[in-house]
Amino acid sequence: MQPVTLPEVRKLERAEWPTYRALRLRALADSPDAFGSTLAIEQGLSEEHWSTRLARGVTSELDLPLVAEVRREAAGLVWARVDAADPSIVSIYQMWVAPEFRRHGAGRMLLRAAVEWARSLNAKSVQLGVTCGDTPAVRLYTREGFTPVGPRESLRPGSPLAGQTMRLHLTEGAA
Ligand SMILES: CC(C)(COP(=O)(O)OP(=O)(O)OC[C@H]1O[C@@H](n2cnc3c(N)ncnc32)[C@H](O)[C@@H]1OP(=O)(O)O)[C@@H](O)C(=O)NCCC(=O)NCCS
């Protein structure tokens, strides 16, 4: 039996915007119902937009763009950000793992790295928006302790899909 290679998670580097763009566009193409943004919107963005977006993310203390890798191949993405209006909240965006790398722990590792970062900032909670349903994403978040808060709302204007905020409360000294 082949030994399983565990995914590794690290912060993206400024020069890696083509990798970030490729992951993000693949995520939007693969999982259009999982995100508020769309492939149509993001594939029209310029190279300058992508390089600036990532450069801002990697240099800001309020952002954490992470990549998961398996044998050095980019396998997944998450972007954590301190809420602009309430710095006690860290929000999670863009969570996606490539289909060929799913169920090997990359999603959990990305999520835990973002939660760990939130703890290091003394945030009180971590939150995210997820499409409602019995999906791998909802299972992952539930398994990691996130619970639904607030009403269900349309995923994006005109969409029949509902989205839900889920939140993890970070308590002092918790693992
Ligand atoms: C959600 C997603 C990121 C999970 O990534 P992943 O690397 O496959 O997840 P993991 O292997 O770390 O799984 C962690 C846990 O989540 C749950 N889970 C993940 N995928 C699941 C599935 N297909 N069925 C049931 N439970 C699942 C399980 O509890 C799992 O733990 P276990 O394997 O020990 O049982 C991935 O399925 C994905 O990219 N989906 C499409 C995009 C998306 O929905 N993004 C979320 C936007 S909010």
The ligand as an ORCA input file, in Angstrom:
! r2SCAN-3c Opt
* xyz 0 1
  C     -15.436     21.374      2.095
  C     -14.045     20.951      1.616
  C     -13.120     22.180      1.658
  C     -13.506     19.863      2.530
  O     -12.160     19.597      2.156
  P     -11.466     18.169      2.453
  O     -10.006     18.357      2.322
  O     -12.086     17.124      1.621
  O     -11.891     17.950      3.974
  P     -11.145     17.004      5.045
  O     -10.567     15.819      4.359
  O     -10.212     17.833      5.845
  O     -12.376     16.541      5.946
  C     -12.538     17.011      7.268
  C     -13.873     16.529      7.796
  O     -14.937     17.174      7.116
  C     -16.024     16.242      6.926
  N     -16.146     15.955      5.476
  C     -15.375     16.461      4.482
  N     -15.804     15.984      3.293
  C     -16.867     15.176      3.547
  C     -17.726     14.400      2.721
  N     -17.589     14.351      1.381
  N     -18.717     13.698      3.328
  C     -18.870     13.713      4.648
  N     -18.063     14.415      5.499
  C     -17.083     15.151      4.936
  C     -15.646     14.993      7.673
  O     -16.079     15.135      9.001
  C     -14.138     15.053      7.587
  O     -13.496     14.342      8.597
  P     -13.155     12.785      8.401
  O     -12.546     12.630      7.042
  O     -12.203     12.498      9.525
  O     -14.475     12.085      8.502
  C     -14.085     20.398      0.156
  O     -15.052     19.354      0.104
  C     -14.426     21.424     -0.881
  O     -13.549     22.126     -1.362
  N     -15.721     21.515     -1.279
  C     -16.154     22.416     -2.321
  C     -15.986     23.882     -1.968
  C     -16.721     24.290     -0.725
  O     -17.814     23.821     -0.428
  N     -16.110     25.218      0.015
  C     -16.663     25.753      1.221
  C     -17.097     27.163      1.012
  S     -17.876     27.808      2.501
*
